[in-house]
């Protein structure tokens, strides 16, 4: 059991017979005779939907143990993503909806951490930053001094907005959370 005031992002809890992962939690101390509260953003481990709730700080919640395992992405079809444990070669199916919009970033051979509750996969953890290659974009416009962006297609087919100076063949970094351009990878000399 864990007190609501001790909730932290990344924990898994059971509340009203439902399993949730804590996405964010913020404790607010009470004033005077009012007790504190914890405002939490939760994601259902069954449906993937998000929910915000304020808990009394002294409420006891059941903490669910999360197991984390490194898996290798194999392939995806219209509604499932298939991963393999590189040590045991055991394959795991994960619903594309559970992977979320980042499913489009998956490439065969990519190694990711997958969280399990009781042997059931509940979330796929992507690195915060991914390095990807531009395969198609408009010619760079060096004379422009403003912060305008143009569309660029990545190796995996995802389209992102990039600054005007980016050209086809460049390696860039994007945020895996919101698929936004972060910076250009410098060429390695040597």
C-alpha positions in Angstrom: 0.0 0.0 0.0 1.1 3.5 -0.8 -0.2 6.8 0.4 -1.6 9.1 -2.3 0.8 11.8 -1.2 3.7 9.4 -2.2 2.5 8.9 -5.8 5.2 9.4 -8.4 5.2 9.3 -12.2 5.9 5.8 -13.5 4.2 3.9 -10.6 1.3 1.6 -11.2 -1.7 1.6 -8.9 -5.1 0.0 -8.4 -8.0 2.3 -7.7 -11.7 1.3 -7.6 -10.7 -2.1 -9.0 -9.0 -0.6 -12.1 -5.3 -0.7 -12.9 -3.6 2.7 -13.7 -0.1 4.0 -14.5 0.7 7.3 -12.9 1.8 9.7 -15.7 2.2 12.7 -13.4 1.5 13.5 -9.8 1.6 16.7 -7.8 1.1 16.9 -4.0 -0.6 20.0 -2.6 -0.3 20.5 1.2 -3.4 21.5 3.0 -3.9 24.6 5.0 -5.3 24.8 8.5 -7.6 21.9 9.1 -7.9 21.0 5.5 -5.8 18.0 4.6 -3.5 17.9 1.6 -4.3 16.4 -1.8 -2.5 14.8 -4.7 -3.5 15.7 -8.2 -2.6 12.8 -10.6 -2.8 12.2 -14.3 -3.4 8.4 -14.8 -3.5 6.1 -17.8 -5.7 3.0 -17.7 -3.7 -0.1 -18.2 -6.7 -1.8 -19.7 -8.0 0.8 -22.2 -5.1 3.2 -22.5 -7.4 6.2 -21.8 -6.2 9.1 -19.7 -7.9 10.3 -16.5 -7.2 13.1 -14.0 -8.1 12.8 -10.4 -7.5 14.4 -7.0 -6.9 12.1 -4.1 -6.9 12.9 -0.4 -3.2 12.8 0.7 -3.9 10.1 3.3 -5.7 7.7 1.0 -4.0 4.3 0.8 -3.7 2.8 -2.7 -2.6 -0.6 -3.8 0.7 -0.4 -5.7 1.1 -2.8 -8.6 4.6 -4.1 -9.3 5.8 -3.3 -12.8 8.3 -5.6 -14.5 10.5 -4.0 -17.2 12.0 -6.1 -20.0 14.2 -5.2 -23.0 12.5 -6.4 -26.2 13.4 -6.1 -29.9 10.8 -4.9 -32.4 10.2 -7.4 -35.2 7.3 -6.1 -37.3 3.8 -4.7 -37.2 0.5 -5.3 -38.9 -2.6 -3.2 -38.9 -3.5 -3.6 -35.2 -0.6 -5.5 -33.6 3.1 -4.9 -33.0 5.4 -7.9 -32.6 8.4 -7.9 -30.3 11.0 -10.6 -29.4 13.0 -11.2 -26.2 16.6 -11.4 -27.6 17.6 -13.9 -24.9 14.8 -16.4 -25.1 13.5 -15.6 -28.6 10.0 -15.6 -27.1 7.6 -13.3 -29.1 5.2 -10.8 -27.5 2.2 -9.2 -29.3 1.3 -5.7 -28.2 -1.8 -3.8 -29.5 -0.9 -0.9 -31.7 -3.2 1.3 -29.7 -1.2 0.5 -26.5 2.0 1.6 -28.3 0.4 4.9 -29.3 1.3 7.3 -32.0 5.0 6.4 -31.6 4.2 3.1 -33.4 5.0 4.8 -36.6 8.6 5.3 -35.4 9.2 1.6 -34.9 11.9 0.0 -37.1 12.8 -3.7 -37.2 15.7 -4.4 -34.8 14.9 -1.4 -32.6 15.4 -2.3 -28.9 12.9 -0.9 -26.4 11.8 -1.4 -22.8 8.4 -2.9 -22.3 6.6 -2.8 -19.0 4.5 -5.8 -17.8 1.9 -6.2 -15.1 1.4 -9.9 -14.2 2.9 -11.1 -17.5 0.7 -8.7 -19.6 2.4 -5.9 -21.5 1.0 -2.5 -20.5 3.4 0.1 -22.1 6.3 0.5 -24.5 8.9 3.0 -23.4 10.6 4.9 -26.1 13.8 6.9 -25.7 13.2 10.6 -25.3 15.2 11.4 -28.5 15.5 9.5 -31.7 18.0 10.0 -34.5 16.4 9.6 -37.9 17.3 10.3 -41.6 15.5 12.7 -43.9 14.7 10.9 -47.2 12.7 13.7 -48.9 12.3 17.4 -48.3 12.2 20.6 -50.4 15.6 22.2 -51.3 17.1 24.3 -48.5 16.5 28.0 -48.6 19.6 29.7 -47.1 18.6 33.3 -47.9 15.6 33.1 -45.6 16.2 34.5 -42.1 12.9 33.7 -40.4 12.0 30.6 -38.4 9.8 29.0 -41.0 9.5 25.2 -41.2 8.9 22.9 -44.1 7.7 19.2 -44.3 10.2 16.4 -44.4 9.7 12.7 -44.8 11.7 10.3 -42.6 13.1 6.8 -43.5 10.1 5.2 -41.7 7.5 7.3 -43.6 6.7 9.7 -40.8 6.4 13.4 -41.8 7.8 16.1 -39.5 8.3 19.8 -39.8 12.0 20.9 -40.1 13.8 24.3 -40.5 14.5 25.5 -44.0 18.3 24.7 -43.8 17.6 20.9 -43.5 18.2 18.9 -46.7 17.6 15.4 -48.0 20.1 12.9 -46.5 20.5 14.9 -43.2 20.4 13.1 -39.9 18.2 14.8 -37.3 17.0 14.3 -33.8 13.3 14.3 -33.0 11.3 14.0 -29.8 9.7 10.6 -29.5 6.9 12.0 -27.4 5.6 14.7 -29.8 7.4 13.8 -33.1 8.9 17.4 -33.3 12.3 18.4 -34.7 14.9 19.1 -32.0 18.2 19.6 -33.9 20.5 18.4 -36.7 23.1 15.7 -36.0 26.6 16.9 -36.7 28.7 14.8 -39.2 31.3 12.7 -37.4 34.8 13.3 -38.6 37.5 10.8 -38.4 
